[in-house]
Amino acid sequence: MTAKGSRQALVIEHEDRIHLGNFEPVLREHGYDIRIVNPSEVDVSALDARAADIVIVLGGEMGAYETQEHPYLVDEMEFIRKRVDAQKPIFGVCLGAQLMAGALGGRNSKGDKPDLGYQDIQLTEAGLASPVRHVKGVGMLEWHGDHFTLPDGATLLGSSSAYPNEAFAIGDFALAVQFHPEVTAAMHEDWTVRSDELFAENDVDVDEWRALGRKHNPPMQVASRAMLSEWLDDVQKTR
């Protein structure tokens, strides 16, 4: 997938259905060519971690700690570490945030119970001064069962009632969020129809779930666009 522009965005996508969503038009509007790679199919260790103007690491059903089942995650975390060491812009979403934390020395682990639904993100003072400020007062989609400890050098930007680390930054170039701001209404429905077993195990009523999506997804789209746009504007100004 390619957008016409002068800047380069490398997107690490672990599964086709967990894609850029509403991030894609924002990247296009900011003039990015988009290169998408699946780390299970492309040798990430062969990629130049410094080359792209920005890197976005998306979510996936695997855990960041499942390196024996998915050995490419080791190479992916090494790529992320090199990217951060070079202080080059990188944005992690859900699994992407967990991998960033793990790459920098944080600990990833399975949570006691999946967090499914929309969370009000409680922002820190640093969060209120960051692009994540746009999610204040907006229910943000949670669809995960893992958590992580913050690595050294990370700044906590936000927490929720379910997980203490919902968003963090490294300097002014790396941003990571545990929630899923990129999910469109179509993605929400696609994920929903594939989640019968997950919902049954966690007593999620599908009709209520869809109603939550109809309520929260529209304002989440606005917050997502504003957050990513501000982050892109910031990294373009400083690099």
Buried (B, 14 or more C-beta within 10 A) or exposed (E): EEBEBEBBBBBBBBBEEBBBBBBBEBBBEBBBBBBBBBBBEBEBBEBEBEEBBBBBBBBBBBBBBBBEEBEBBBBBBBBBBBBBEEBBBBBBBBBBBBBBBBBBEBEBEEBEEBBBBBBBBEBBEBBEEBBBBBBBEBBBBBBBBBBBBBBEEBBBBBBBEBBBBBBBBBEBBBBBBBBBBBBBBEBBEBBBEEBEEBBEEBEBEEEEBBEBBEEBBEBBBEBBBBBBBBBBEBBBEEE
